Amino acid sequence: MTDIVPAVEGLGFGGDYNPEQWPRRIWDEDVELMREAGVNLATVNVFSWASVNPAPGKWEFGQLDEIMDLLAESGVQVDLATPTAAPPPWFSVAHPETLPVDEYGRRKNYGSRGEYCPSSPVYQEAAVEMASKLAERYASHPALAMWHVGNEFFQRCFCDQTAAAFRTWLTERHGDLDGLNHAWGTAFWSQTYTDWEQVLPSRVATSTPNPGQILDFQRFCSDALLGLFRAEAAAIEAHSEAPITTNLMVTGNFTMLDYHRWAEHMNGDRRLIAVDHYVLPADEIEAEAQVAFAADRSRGLARGGPWLLMEQAANSSAWRQGFFAKKPGEQLRHSLSYVARGSEGALYFQWRASKAGAERWHSAMLPHGGTETKTWREVKTLGGWFRRLAEIKGSRVRSRAAILLDHESVWASANPGEMSAFIDPYPEIRRWHAALWRRGVVCDVAHPTDDLAGRSVVFAPSLYMLEDDANLRRYVEQGGTLVVGPNSGIVDRNDHVHDGLPGALRDLLGVRIEEFHPLRDGERAALDDGTEGAVWTEAAHAEGAEVVAGYIDYPSTGAIFRRELGDGAVWYLTTRPTDLDPFLDRLDLAPEVPGLPAGVEAVRRDHEDGRTYLFAINHTHKAVTIPSEGTDLLTGTPWTPRTHLHSNSAAVIRER
């Protein structure tokens, strides 16, 4: 596989550019300021369906032609989008059946974005036609660097068109009604289906709905949107050889789509993983750890290869719960952290702040206050940094650990009928990652079926759904250390409970679970090693494993187990530690640069020819020394082990 990187010189720097919102005289000012800031990549045409296709059968490319030509003349490359994420009103009026229906059966109106049914043949045909016409016209345009399909796919619909497409998908997955009835366990509550027309999306029901139906509908919805991406991408590829991407969302706890499956179709000779990430001030995890997790998750989707931060906020975000001001230097350090962890640049939403519309108060590279602002000054600084960092392009991130994430397992854990409302796996995965970040450990985010070789420790804090233990067993036997959290390996891919607990992991862990004891909100369980657990406990017994710690209130059962297997070892925690550090202290897992305080990031990127780059980012208010030697690319000055990294600052050291 050939790694695809953005087709720009050096690192990509820029953002969404929406000149159709502005009079022509502003465009010339924009490109002059882009030159000043060092912008080399602009995402264009994301929400411009009404501009290029203002009426049925009417196509007007004059404005887009002028925009593309102007950017080419100014030395700015274009990530050209298909504007299919926001059909204009004329389309929705002409084709009301394309508007989505919610789970209550109510059809939504137009007037926002994402107002389409992914399973609508009319919408699908229109989206492919749009992609084809754009690709045919701009495939050889000198400004074109890459293609951007749609925008932030998230749409879900429950209409009759969706029901028909869902049945087709189910037929391909389960074969016949016997297969479906088995997968969904329909013998329970007399739900057995005798005709395909009886099968519906997981609409609102009178009582607890079928968890198998919900799980399959979530899979279908993810696949339906993936099908849209692939259809538009194929239409583009018929005319153009430029790389293709779309902006996956890795903000907060977004897990609506199975991005591991998407990544199978977004890595390759002509595809690139790109993401949007926005720091959320109300999140329980500190901003810098949010950035690190989003970047590590993105790198995992790219299988360790190049990826691109497509959107971030230059300052505040437009949403009420996200409206906050970034402190001086914060967006500089965050942007550098994405690059440290593998991104081939950093882009923003958006270039110029909008005067009107739903996101008029979303920050931009060029804010409402103009060039006499902190935001603009930092944008210019970052543009200068990226020019000096051009030589790191194509290098890889060095990591020592991995944390496992399976979207389908996350979905299944949230299905109706689960034993605890507090066992939500995704925040727990992020909590473990944040604890590793504070300790300076660079951690990949991987899927349980990925090749895990080369990591000294792999964490599975919450892996409820697991078909078998083959891949994890192979990793341990070959010398790895696996750490498994509670309520893991319990169900198979149909969300059916495995025989014997902990199910698929029982033999690997050497542990037998007698029964589960979910805890109440705020309740704690004391362990005899002085620590405590929350959310969940299990009455568990060793069957080949060693009991490392037990429960004080349940002296006959273990709480933490360890088993040596082959050349490696596996740990099992039957509760969620309230403080992860005492457990992590038990592991032989060194940080990238030992001795640094929490809040000081140290991440290395390596070239195949042996060149190494140490990204040192100090998010604290105290200066620290970084034990490295070479040249700081940001300043061009020598770096020695005695050089101080000042508070709230960064260095990128080309090491000797």
Order of alpha helices (4+ residues) and beta strands (2+ residues): beta-alpha-beta-alpha-alpha-beta-alpha-alpha-beta-alpha-alpha-alpha-beta-beta-alpha-beta-alpha-beta-alpha-beta-alpha-beta-beta-alpha-alpha-beta-beta-alpha-beta-alpha-beta-beta-beta-beta-beta-beta-beta-beta-alpha-beta-beta-beta-beta-beta-beta-beta
